[in-house]
Amino acid sequence: MSTSTQDSNPATAEDFNSGFRKLNAPPQAERRGPEPEQIKGAVSEIYNGVASWSTHGDFWNWGMHDDALLDEIRSLIPGFDQYDTDGLSEQLYFQALRQVPIPLDGYAGKKVLEVGCGLGEGLNFASRVINASQVVGLDLSRAATDRANARLSRGDQLRFVQGDAESLPFGDGEFDVVLNVESSHNYPDLGGFLREAARVLKPGGHLSHVDLFIEESHARLTQLKQDDGDFEWVEEVDITEQVRSAIRKRLEPGSFYRRNFSSKKLGLKTRIMMGRGGSHLAGADFVGHKDLVDRLLEATRIRPKRVLQDYHSYRHHIARKKA
Ligand SMILES: C[S@@+](CC[C@H](N)C(=O)[O-])C[C@H]1O[C@@H](n2cnc3c(N)ncnc32)[C@H](O)[C@@H]1O
């Protein structure tokens, strides 16, 4: 599959603003909300925009903080969190990996896919702690997969393709493990994604799914798990508190996250949308945090008012494809 973008325009921060406006446009009277293709178009613009200002080492998730996980990763990759990272996003990926019932050193000959890989930093990290033969990342944002290929790809060992989670460009039974980290809340059809994930997995292969939920999406997944689908759901862990702990660390004054965000060359409009010090991007809503400056910007309507989502939880599920 080609990942060339020679004929596409480079992504800009304005893509982010345009996508954000589309996704948050008030629904028209005759419609309940944007159509699936409009959602995907807006999501793709948002992440193309974020890719345009992201720097090497940036992750796009809220992270997770758990001392036991941290110790385990440090013993595998000493000093992994000392340079250009706060180590919180890597913990989320480690959580996704270590719960799969394959030992970390048992991946020889195995093929791993991440759906919704963003800039590929998480998959790059994952590929360093397992010895898989082939690791592939897929994302809707072409700017993200282009950057990931340019910076991180290592032949067949690690490569990235642009594509849609609901229509995966892979053959049946190609993969042993499918990872999905903080991405599926963007998909208009979660059931469609699960069908595709099962299709590309070998019988007995595993899906490791990590994401945040609102009441509605949690009810939807609960229903899908009860339906007689392609998966046996073998494990479910509520990691809400560990994710909140990571977000709070990032929101602390002077944190690595805040310093990294401040160093980005962003227009005023985009900074306003992202919340003070990038707090919106860091997951401030999930811990009920709103800076005074953000409150003022919303009160004076300089920034659109963000309605706090009715978050349910942040969870990790492991599912095994039925034989
Ligand atoms: C919050 S980011 C997480 C990225 C990455 N997993 C990480 O943790 O850094 C969500 C990602 O899902 C991707 N995404 C959203 N909808 C998608 C779809 N329908 N198909 C594939 N990727 C999608 C976005 O482009 C974005 O890169």
The ligand as an SDF file (V2000), in Angstrom:
LIG
                    3D

 27 29  0  0  0  0  0  0  0  0999 V2000
   -5.9940   10.6420   20.7610 C   0  0  0  0  0  0  0  0  0  0  0  0
   -5.1440   10.1480   19.3070 S   0  0  0  0  0  0  0  0  0  0  0  0
   -4.2190    8.7350   19.8870 C   0  0  0  0  0  0  0  0  0  0  0  0
   -3.0280    8.4460   19.0020 C   0  0  0  0  0  0  0  0  0  0  0  0
   -2.0820    7.3720   19.5360 C   0  0  0  0  0  0  0  0  0  0  0  0
   -2.7700    6.1090   19.7290 N   0  0  0  0  0  0  0  0  0  0  0  0
   -1.4410    7.8150   20.8400 C   0  0  0  0  0  0  0  0  0  0  0  0
   -1.8590    7.3010   21.8920 O   0  0  0  0  0  0  0  0  0  0  0  0
   -0.5470    8.6800   20.8170 O   0  0  0  0  0  0  0  0  0  0  0  0
   -6.4610    9.3860   18.3350 C   0  0  0  0  0  0  0  0  0  0  0  0
   -5.9530    8.9090   16.9800 C   0  0  0  0  0  0  0  0  0  0  0  0
   -6.9960    8.1480   16.3570 O   0  0  0  0  0  0  0  0  0  0  0  0
   -6.9620    8.4530   14.9720 C   0  0  0  0  0  0  0  0  0  0  0  0
   -8.2760    8.1280   14.3720 N   0  0  0  0  0  0  0  0  0  0  0  0
   -9.4620    8.7260   14.6060 C   0  0  0  0  0  0  0  0  0  0  0  0
  -10.4320    8.1790   13.8400 N   0  0  0  0  0  0  0  0  0  0  0  0
   -9.8320    7.1990   13.1140 C   0  0  0  0  0  0  0  0  0  0  0  0
  -10.2950    6.2580   12.1560 C   0  0  0  0  0  0  0  0  0  0  0  0
  -11.5940    6.2130   11.7580 N   0  0  0  0  0  0  0  0  0  0  0  0
   -9.4070    5.3920   11.6290 N   0  0  0  0  0  0  0  0  0  0  0  0
   -8.1030    5.4040   12.0060 C   0  0  0  0  0  0  0  0  0  0  0  0
   -7.5960    6.2810   12.8950 N   0  0  0  0  0  0  0  0  0  0  0  0
   -8.4490    7.1620   13.4560 C   0  0  0  0  0  0  0  0  0  0  0  0
   -6.6690    9.9440   14.9430 C   0  0  0  0  0  0  0  0  0  0  0  0
   -6.2460   10.3860   13.6780 O   0  0  0  0  0  0  0  0  0  0  0  0
   -5.6140   10.0500   16.0260 C   0  0  0  0  0  0  0  0  0  0  0  0
   -4.3260    9.8740   15.5230 O   0  0  0  0  0  0  0  0  0  0  0  0
  1  2  1  0
  2  3  1  0
  2 10  1  0
  3  4  1  0
  4  5  1  0
  5  6  1  0
  5  7  1  0
  7  8  2  0
  7  9  1  0
 10 11  1  0
 11 12  1  0
 11 26  1  0
 12 13  1  0
 13 14  1  0
 13 24  1  0
 14 15  1  0
 14 23  1  0
 15 16  2  0
 16 17  1  0
 17 18  1  0
 17 23  2  0
 18 19  1  0
 18 20  2  0
 20 21  1  0
 21 22  2  0
 22 23  1  0
 24 25  1  0
 24 26  1  0
 26 27  1  0
M  CHG  2   2   1   9  -1
M  END
$$$$
